[in-house]
Amino acid sequence: MNTGSRLLQTLAVIAVVFGIATVLSGGRALFGGPEARAAVGDAVPFVLWFNTFAGFAYIAAGVGLWRARPWAPRLAWLIAVATLIVFAAFAVHVATGGAFEMRTVGAMTLRSLVWLAIAWFGWHHLAGARAA
């Protein structure tokens, strides 16, 4: 196995673990009891819902990358772009005085960077493998 394949599989594992953690934490915040909902503070509902459902796409993309499926980098790009769009909508929410948690800024920044990196590497690695 070459270094690129190992890195792709590492990113695939990161995507799956990130997806599982996202689904569990989002599900707890959305469907948990009053304590769970109170723990998220001023979470922005559309961001919370998006991230929870995106977690399932993270898992699918991770499995696809692990198996070197040609659709997986496209899904990773879709996740990255959708995350950036939701992040921009979140920024509008904040700029117009909406309540929010500062940790959401950090989380959305992390999600955006992680998915841009996964999409870029997956695209270049799998496109290069198809061309070879």
C-alpha positions in Angstrom: 0.0 0.0 0.0 1.5 3.4 -1.0 1.5 6.5 1.2 -1.4 8.1 -0.7 -3.6 5.0 -0.1 -2.7 5.0 3.6 -3.5 8.7 3.9 -6.8 8.2 2.0 -7.7 5.4 4.4 -6.8 7.5 7.4 -9.0 10.3 6.1 -11.8 7.7 5.5 -11.5 6.6 9.2 -11.5 10.2 10.3 -14.7 10.9 8.2 -16.5 7.9 9.7 -15.5 8.6 13.3 -16.4 12.3 12.8 -19.7 11.2 11.3 -20.6 8.9 14.1 -19.7 11.5 16.7 -21.7 14.1 14.8 -24.8 12.0 14.6 -24.7 11.0 18.3 -24.0 14.5 19.6 -26.6 16.1 17.3 -29.2 13.4 18.0 -28.7 13.9 21.7 -29.1 17.7 21.4 -32.1 17.4 19.2 -33.9 14.5 20.7 -32.5 14.2 24.2 -34.2 15.4 27.4 -34.3 18.9 28.7 -30.8 18.6 30.2 -29.3 17.7 26.8 -31.1 20.6 25.1 -30.0 23.0 27.9 -26.4 21.8 27.4 -26.2 23.1 23.9 -27.1 26.6 25.0 -27.9 29.0 22.2 -27.4 26.5 19.4 -28.7 27.7 16.0 -31.4 25.2 15.0 -30.7 25.1 11.3 -27.0 24.5 11.9 -27.7 21.8 14.4 -30.1 20.0 12.1 -27.8 20.3 9.1 -24.8 19.0 11.0 -26.8 16.0 12.4 -28.0 14.9 9.0 -24.6 15.7 7.4 -23.1 13.2 9.9 -24.8 10.4 7.9 -23.2 11.7 4.7 -19.8 11.8 6.5 -20.1 8.1 7.2 -21.1 7.3 3.6 -18.2 9.4 2.2 -15.8 7.8 4.6 -16.9 4.3 3.6 -16.7 5.3 -0.1 -13.2 6.7 0.3 -12.1 3.6 2.2 -13.3 1.5 -0.7 -11.9 4.0 -3.3 -15.3 4.5 -4.9 -15.3 7.2 -7.6 -18.4 8.9 -6.2 -16.8 9.4 -2.8 -14.8 12.5 -3.6 -17.8 14.1 -5.2 -19.8 13.4 -2.0 -16.9 14.9 0.0 -17.0 18.0 -2.2 -20.8 18.2 -1.7 -20.4 18.0 2.0 -17.6 20.7 2.0 -19.7 23.1 -0.2 -22.9 22.5 1.8 -21.0 23.1 5.1 -19.6 26.4 3.7 -23.1 27.5 2.7 -24.5 26.7 6.1 -21.5 28.4 7.7 -22.3 31.5 5.6 -26.0 31.4 6.6 -24.8 31.1 10.2 -22.6 34.2 9.7 -25.7 36.1 8.5 -27.6 34.9 11.5 -24.9 36.2 13.8 -24.4 39.5 11.9 -28.2 40.2 12.2 -28.1 39.8 16.0 -29.1 36.1 16.3 -28.1 34.3 19.5 -25.4 31.7 19.1 -22.7 29.8 20.9 -19.1 30.7 20.2 -18.2 27.0 20.0 -20.3 26.8 16.9 -17.9 29.2 15.1 -15.0 26.8 16.0 -17.0 23.7 15.1 -18.0 25.0 11.7 -14.5 26.2 11.0 -13.2 22.8 11.8 -15.9 21.0 9.8 -15.2 23.3 6.8 -11.4 22.7 6.9 -11.7 19.0 7.4 -14.1 18.5 4.6 -12.2 20.7 2.2 -9.0 18.7 2.9 -10.8 15.3 2.6 -12.5 16.4 -0.6 -9.3 17.8 -2.2 -7.1 14.8 -1.3 -9.8 12.3 -2.2 -10.4 13.9 -5.5 -6.7 14.1 -6.4 -5.8 10.7 -5.1 -8.7 8.8 -6.8 -8.5 10.9 -10.0 -4.8 10.1 -10.2 -5.5 6.4 -9.6 -8.1 6.4 -12.4 -5.7 8.0 -14.8 -2.9 5.5 -14.0 
